């Protein structure tokens, strides 16, 4: 069910940000992997050290901020 919902959101101009939390088939699913993940799908969030998790969350926050307030 998720891929059709993602496609509908994208068709409306919404940006999709993925954070890979645990081991998944993300890279083997073209309907999902076409959306770039914030973090490395081969290194899911759950397996990272606290410092690495904080770095991924900072990347996610920065991407959201950039999308919310685009620079000219």
Biotite code that builds the C-alpha atoms (Angstrom):
import biotite.structure as struc

atoms = struc.array([
    struc.Atom([0.000, 0.000, 0.000], chain_id="A", res_id=1, res_name="UNK", atom_name="CA", element="C"),
    struc.Atom([2.821, 2.405, 0.718], chain_id="A", res_id=2, res_name="UNK", atom_name="CA", element="C"),
    struc.Atom([4.234, 2.819, -2.833], chain_id="A", res_id=3, res_name="UNK", atom_name="CA", element="C"),
    struc.Atom([0.919, 4.114, -4.297], chain_id="A", res_id=4, res_name="UNK", atom_name="CA", element="C"),
    struc.Atom([0.626, 6.580, -1.418], chain_id="A", res_id=5, res_name="UNK", atom_name="CA", element="C"),
    struc.Atom([4.191, 7.774, -2.008], chain_id="A", res_id=6, res_name="UNK", atom_name="CA", element="C"),
    struc.Atom([3.567, 8.166, -5.731], chain_id="A", res_id=7, res_name="UNK", atom_name="CA", element="C"),
    struc.Atom([0.393, 10.159, -5.048], chain_id="A", res_id=8, res_name="UNK", atom_name="CA", element="C"),
    struc.Atom([2.238, 12.440, -2.634], chain_id="A", res_id=9, res_name="UNK", atom_name="CA", element="C"),
    struc.Atom([5.054, 12.951, -5.128], chain_id="A", res_id=10, res_name="UNK", atom_name="CA", element="C"),
    struc.Atom([2.559, 13.734, -7.899], chain_id="A", res_id=11, res_name="UNK", atom_name="CA", element="C"),
    struc.Atom([1.254, 16.562, -5.712], chain_id="A", res_id=12, res_name="UNK", atom_name="CA", element="C"),
    struc.Atom([4.775, 17.983, -5.476], chain_id="A", res_id=13, res_name="UNK", atom_name="CA", element="C"),
    struc.Atom([5.559, 16.745, -1.987], chain_id="A", res_id=14, res_name="UNK", atom_name="CA", element="C"),
    struc.Atom([9.131, 15.741, -1.197], chain_id="A", res_id=15, res_name="UNK", atom_name="CA", element="C"),
    struc.Atom([9.689, 12.285, 0.257], chain_id="A", res_id=16, res_name="UNK", atom_name="CA", element="C"),
    struc.Atom([12.500, 11.845, 2.797], chain_id="A", res_id=17, res_name="UNK", atom_name="CA", element="C"),
    struc.Atom([13.377, 8.326, 3.919], chain_id="A", res_id=18, res_name="UNK", atom_name="CA", element="C"),
    struc.Atom([15.260, 7.399, 7.054], chain_id="A", res_id=19, res_name="UNK", atom_name="CA", element="C"),
    struc.Atom([16.104, 3.691, 7.017], chain_id="A", res_id=20, res_name="UNK", atom_name="CA", element="C"),
    struc.Atom([15.580, 2.653, 10.630], chain_id="A", res_id=21, res_name="UNK", atom_name="CA", element="C"),
    struc.Atom([16.226, -1.096, 10.476], chain_id="A", res_id=22, res_name="UNK", atom_name="CA", element="C"),
    struc.Atom([17.303, -3.778, 8.034], chain_id="A", res_id=23, res_name="UNK", atom_name="CA", element="C"),
    struc.Atom([15.012, -3.664, 5.013], chain_id="A", res_id=24, res_name="UNK", atom_name="CA", element="C"),
    struc.Atom([14.570, -4.534, 1.359], chain_id="A", res_id=25, res_name="UNK", atom_name="CA", element="C"),
    struc.Atom([14.706, -0.822, 0.448], chain_id="A", res_id=26, res_name="UNK", atom_name="CA", element="C"),
    struc.Atom([17.421, -1.211, -2.217], chain_id="A", res_id=27, res_name="UNK", atom_name="CA", element="C"),
    struc.Atom([15.614, -4.187, -3.818], chain_id="A", res_id=28, res_name="UNK", atom_name="CA", element="C"),
    struc.Atom([12.323, -2.337, -4.187], chain_id="A", res_id=29, res_name="UNK", atom_name="CA", element="C"),
    struc.Atom([12.507, 0.101, -7.114], chain_id="A", res_id=30, res_name="UNK", atom_name="CA", element="C"),
    struc.Atom([9.221, 1.717, -6.118], chain_id="A", res_id=31, res_name="UNK", atom_name="CA", element="C"),
    struc.Atom([10.850, 2.744, -2.825], chain_id="A", res_id=32, res_name="UNK", atom_name="CA", element="C"),
    struc.Atom([14.535, 3.048, -3.673], chain_id="A", res_id=33, res_name="UNK", atom_name="CA", element="C"),
    struc.Atom([13.837, 5.777, -6.223], chain_id="A", res_id=34, res_name="UNK", atom_name="CA", element="C"),
    struc.Atom([13.339, 8.009, -3.182], chain_id="A", res_id=35, res_name="UNK", atom_name="CA", element="C"),
    struc.Atom([16.792, 8.865, -1.881], chain_id="A", res_id=36, res_name="UNK", atom_name="CA", element="C"),
    struc.Atom([17.325, 7.896, 1.739], chain_id="A", res_id=37, res_name="UNK", atom_name="CA", element="C"),
    struc.Atom([18.772, 10.413, 4.167], chain_id="A", res_id=38, res_name="UNK", atom_name="CA", element="C"),
    struc.Atom([21.029, 7.710, 5.579], chain_id="A", res_id=39, res_name="UNK", atom_name="CA", element="C"),
    struc.Atom([22.895, 4.790, 4.020], chain_id="A", res_id=40, res_name="UNK", atom_name="CA", element="C"),
    struc.Atom([20.464, 1.857, 3.558], chain_id="A", res_id=41, res_name="UNK", atom_name="CA", element="C"),
    struc.Atom([23.375, -0.520, 4.208], chain_id="A", res_id=42, res_name="UNK", atom_name="CA", element="C"),
    struc.Atom([23.839, 1.065, 7.658], chain_id="A", res_id=43, res_name="UNK", atom_name="CA", element="C"),
    struc.Atom([20.352, 1.321, 9.190], chain_id="A", res_id=44, res_name="UNK", atom_name="CA", element="C"),
    struc.Atom([19.750, 3.790, 11.988], chain_id="A", res_id=45, res_name="UNK", atom_name="CA", element="C"),
    struc.Atom([19.164, 1.131, 14.643], chain_id="A", res_id=46, res_name="UNK", atom_name="CA", element="C"),
    struc.Atom([22.684, -0.312, 14.234], chain_id="A", res_id=47, res_name="UNK", atom_name="CA", element="C"),
    struc.Atom([24.536, 2.979, 14.545], chain_id="A", res_id=48, res_name="UNK", atom_name="CA", element="C"),
    struc.Atom([26.287, 4.422, 17.557], chain_id="A", res_id=49, res_name="UNK", atom_name="CA", element="C"),
    struc.Atom([24.559, 7.271, 19.393], chain_id="A", res_id=50, res_name="UNK", atom_name="CA", element="C"),
    struc.Atom([26.904, 9.789, 17.719], chain_id="A", res_id=51, res_name="UNK", atom_name="CA", element="C"),
    struc.Atom([26.179, 8.368, 14.250], chain_id="A", res_id=52, res_name="UNK", atom_name="CA", element="C"),
    struc.Atom([22.443, 8.426, 14.951], chain_id="A", res_id=53, res_name="UNK", atom_name="CA", element="C"),
    struc.Atom([22.716, 12.071, 15.997], chain_id="A", res_id=54, res_name="UNK", atom_name="CA", element="C"),
    struc.Atom([24.581, 12.842, 12.751], chain_id="A", res_id=55, res_name="UNK", atom_name="CA", element="C"),
    struc.Atom([21.834, 11.175, 10.672], chain_id="A", res_id=56, res_name="UNK", atom_name="CA", element="C"),
    struc.Atom([19.136, 13.075, 12.571], chain_id="A", res_id=57, res_name="UNK", atom_name="CA", element="C"),
    struc.Atom([21.011, 16.319, 11.955], chain_id="A", res_id=58, res_name="UNK", atom_name="CA", element="C"),
    struc.Atom([21.166, 15.523, 8.213], chain_id="A", res_id=59, res_name="UNK", atom_name="CA", element="C"),
    struc.Atom([17.424, 14.871, 8.243], chain_id="A", res_id=60, res_name="UNK", atom_name="CA", element="C"),
    struc.Atom([16.701, 18.119, 10.105], chain_id="A", res_id=61, res_name="UNK", atom_name="CA", element="C"),
    struc.Atom([18.895, 20.081, 7.687], chain_id="A", res_id=62, res_name="UNK", atom_name="CA", element="C"),
    struc.Atom([17.118, 18.566, 4.674], chain_id="A", res_id=63, res_name="UNK", atom_name="CA", element="C"),
    struc.Atom([13.725, 19.452, 6.147], chain_id="A", res_id=64, res_name="UNK", atom_name="CA", element="C"),
    struc.Atom([14.895, 22.996, 6.867], chain_id="A", res_id=65, res_name="UNK", atom_name="CA", element="C"),
    struc.Atom([16.252, 23.366, 3.316], chain_id="A", res_id=66, res_name="UNK", atom_name="CA", element="C"),
    struc.Atom([12.941, 22.185, 1.855], chain_id="A", res_id=67, res_name="UNK", atom_name="CA", element="C"),
    struc.Atom([10.911, 24.458, 4.131], chain_id="A", res_id=68, res_name="UNK", atom_name="CA", element="C"),
    struc.Atom([13.014, 27.543, 3.406], chain_id="A", res_id=69, res_name="UNK", atom_name="CA", element="C"),
    struc.Atom([14.668, 27.184, -0.017], chain_id="A", res_id=70, res_name="UNK", atom_name="CA", element="C"),
    struc.Atom([17.515, 29.557, -0.791], chain_id="A", res_id=71, res_name="UNK", atom_name="CA", element="C"),
    struc.Atom([17.109, 31.721, -3.917], chain_id="A", res_id=72, res_name="UNK", atom_name="CA", element="C"),
])
